[in-house]
């Protein structure tokens, strides 16, 4: 698997915003200034380390006052920056956008993690903004969740469309086992969950199951002495209002797409 170069990606983010140059800031007198980034609401901070790197790329000094994962209150400072005024302003929007999004994801993730038992893990999905997956998934971890697959080359996950193309879940699993030891299967009913467990799936995703349906499936797996051989993942339609119920069903994992695809950003600002 290819490694991710976060510095290169951050540099591209800057270039996307600056273009050929910040023509407004170029009108200002040359000055050395000090600025702070401040949160306007309660949050779990995410992206501070990347924000520091963005400022560094433009030759500015940034001191982190609240590290990633820290809880912050309104009007508290996240970091203090010093350097050329024009360079700080050139970085401002890119930095704030990243902190806003990553802190939003970390905060939302943390809120959900608090609603489920400690032995149940909250997973992110691949429902991320193109170009931001690394940062979105990192923010989930900062908030207390897990990344799951970052990319398609990390693990086999047999989903409904794969089964529709192949025509048979059982035959697709048999093909998979010839090349891969660990794989996950998405199922839509208890029968297929039992089949996947018998065929050696490491993880079974119970897609769009209600809490009642999950409990029945868990019990059936126990009856057939298959429960301890697999990890069970609940997915589909899970949110802050119902996640506590899903956390009590006996699953090992709950995956929630909204923490990365429906992000409510945290209000942060840069003040000179």
LINQUI-V966235 format. One record per helix or strand. SS is the DSSP state (helix for helix, strand for strand). FROM is the first residue (numbers start at 1). TO is the last residue. If there is no record, write none. Layout:
BEGIN
ss: (SS;SS)
from: (FROM;FROM)
to: (TO;TO)
END
This chain:
BEGIN
ss: (helix;helix;strand;strand;helix;strand;strand;strand;helix;strand;helix;strand;strand;helix;helix;strand;helix;strand;helix;helix;strand;helix;strand;helix;strand)
from: (6;25;32;43;48;61;71;77;85;121;133;146;156;160;169;183;190;203;211;227;231;243;253;258;268)
to: (18;27;39;44;57;64;72;84;113;123;142;146;158;166;177;187;198;207;223;229;235;247;255;261;271)
END
